Every structure is written in structure tokens, then in C-alpha cells.
Amino acid sequence: MKFEIKELDEKVECFKINFKKNNFKDLKSKLKENSNVSLLISSEMLNLQTKLYGSNKQETKQVQKENCKQIINVYKRVVKSIKIIKKYNKNFNGILFTENLLNKKNNNDFMLCAMLEIKFNVKPFKKMKYAILKACDYIDLENKINNMCDFKDNKCIKHREKNIDKNTGCCISTCKFAGQGKCPVKCLSCKLFMCKYLTELGYCFFPHYIPILKLNMSVFERWASLGYLFRSEKETLRFLWIIRGIITMYVVVIATIFVMLLINII
């Protein structure tokens, strides 16, 4: 099942998802009456009309923190709604509806669909890889919708305004992928990195507040993703799997020591 969010069609009868306690009860009642159910998520619930950047780094951090919390809550509501639909053996084609999609100020719609894809369509050992790739796509979409780097004649806004003779943006000349036009790899660390010029304008990203990363990577893995620059997708994933393995071993050792101490006390 492929997930997609479309502009609300008045011809389609939708059930509106909300945060009210009786929402799922209402959905069950609806399912008893209809065989086909379409789900509607309001633009406000998706926070689509909010720009995810403040006037400085601190403001942006707070905005993205609140947005992340809201989108994860929406995701949980949608997941439970889909499970209820399936439990009633009703038809659901993966299409969700919302309003004012053409006037959106962020890409929360893309983010939600990617999170649902991981939940329902991606195998467990491939979830982190998919999350990384989709996070990279999300950051690219955010850059595009806000025109952050504002490239003109292969020069970003920082280098144009400071009259710096460089046409590769933040990329260093020693990067093995530099000089190939648009970067051909999805390196999460590179995507997360924003130069000081843009950060001071409030344009920055925090791995802890990107919903798809928060749900599919531990806090240690998200921290580690910040410093592994100029690597391919394969190298990035291998590095993060090593981090996950180390953390897992550490937890197992601590748990074993705790159990042994507990046995000795008893």
C-alpha cells in the first residue's frame, strides 16, 4: 500500500481524524455504515501553514521541536485509524486528504507519508536506511521551498554576498563527490549541516526534531549522524549500524551486571 496525501476533494466522503478522545469510537461507527473509508487530516493538524524556521537558531529549534511532537502525534493517530479500518476488513487505498496543500509552508505531508511507509511497508532491518534516505529528501524539499542556499550561477547566497570565488557551496574540494554538479549521494550529515551564514538567519536542522529520525534512530545514532560528513549512503549506514551495535552491546553488558548483582543480593 503506497501512501499519498492529496488536496481535499469535496466529492469524496471523508472521516476527519482529530485529537478528541472519542475520535476512534466515531471511526468505528462510521465503518459499520460504509465499506470504503477515506481519511481527512486538517491542514492545522498537519501544521502545514507554519514555517519551520525562526529568526535565529534558538527560535528555529523551538519551532521544530513543537512541530516534531505534533507530527508524531498525528502519525500515531493515523496508524491507529488504519489498523481499525483493517480490523473491520474495510477498504483503504493509502490516500489521505487535507486542505490548502498547494499553499503549504513546509513538507509535513511528505514526512507523514514517509513515516507511514516505514511502518507498514518496510522490513525491520531496512527501516533505518529508509529513514535516512527520506530525511535527506525532506531536507532537500525544505531547502527548495524556502530557497535557503539560493544558488545562482553555481554560487550560493553566502558566497555571492561575500564575493567568495567558490561554486560548490558548503562542499570541500577534497570531497570525492565534489565537482559532479548536484551531489549524487544522500549523506545525512551533509544534509543536516548548514553554514553559519544561514544558521544566523534561522535556517538549520536538528536530527532530534526530524520526526522520521526520532522514531527510527536512537538519540546516540542521531548525535552520531551529525559528524560523518562527505560519505556515501552505504558508508553512512555502515557507520550508524556500528554505533547501534556498540550501544546494544553496552546495554546487554549493563543489564547482565545488574541481574548478577540482583541475584547476589537475593
URWOKA-V514276 format. One record per pair of residues at least 24 apart in sequence whose ideal C-beta (glycine too) atoms are under 8 Angstrom apart, sorted by the first residue. I is the first residue (numbers start at 1). J is the second residue. Records with the same first field share a line. If there is no record, write none. Layout:
BEGIN
I=J  J
END
This chain:
BEGIN
1=92  93  94  120  121
2=94  117  121
3=94  95  96  112  113  116  117  120
4=94  95  96  113
5=41  95  96  97  98  101  109  112  113
6=95  96  97  98  101
7=97  98  99  101  102
8=40  97  98  99
9=97
12=38  97
13=38
14=38  39  40  97
15=39  40  81
16=40  41  42
17=41  45  74  77  78  81
18=42  45  77
19=45  73  77
23=77
24=80  81  84
27=81  84  85
28=84  88
31=84  85  88  90
32=88
34=90
35=90  91
36=90  91
37=85  90  91  92
38=95  96  97
39=78  81  82  92  96  97
40=96  97  98
41=74  78  96  97  98  112
42=98  99
43=98  99  100  101  104
45=70  74
46=71  74  98  108  109  112
47=71  106  108
48=98  100  101  104  105  106  108  109
49=100  103  104  105
50=105  106
51=105  106  146
52=105  106  142
53=146  202  203  204
54=202
55=201  202
56=200  201  202
57=199  200  202  204
59=202
60=202  203  204
61=204  206  209
64=205  206  209  210
65=206  209
67=106  108  209
68=208  209  210  211  214
71=108  111  112  115  211
72=211  214  215
74=112
75=112  115  116  119  211  215
78=112  116
79=116  119
82=116  120
104=145
105=145
106=142  145
107=138  141  142  145
110=137  138  141
111=138  210  211  212
114=138  212
115=211  212  215
118=212  215  216
127=216
128=216  217  221  237  240  241  244
129=233  237
130=216
131=212  213  215  216  217
132=186  188  213  225  233  236  237  240
133=186  233
134=212
135=188  191  207  210  212  213
136=186  187  188  191
137=186
138=210  212
139=191  192  205  210
140=191
142=205
146=203
148=194  198  203
149=198
157=197
158=195  197  198
162=197
170=194  195
171=230
172=230
174=230
175=230
176=230
177=230  232
185=231  232  233
186=233
187=228  229  230  231  232  233  236
188=225  228  236
189=225  226  227  228  229  230  231  236
190=229  230
192=225  226
193=229
218=244  247
220=247
221=247
END
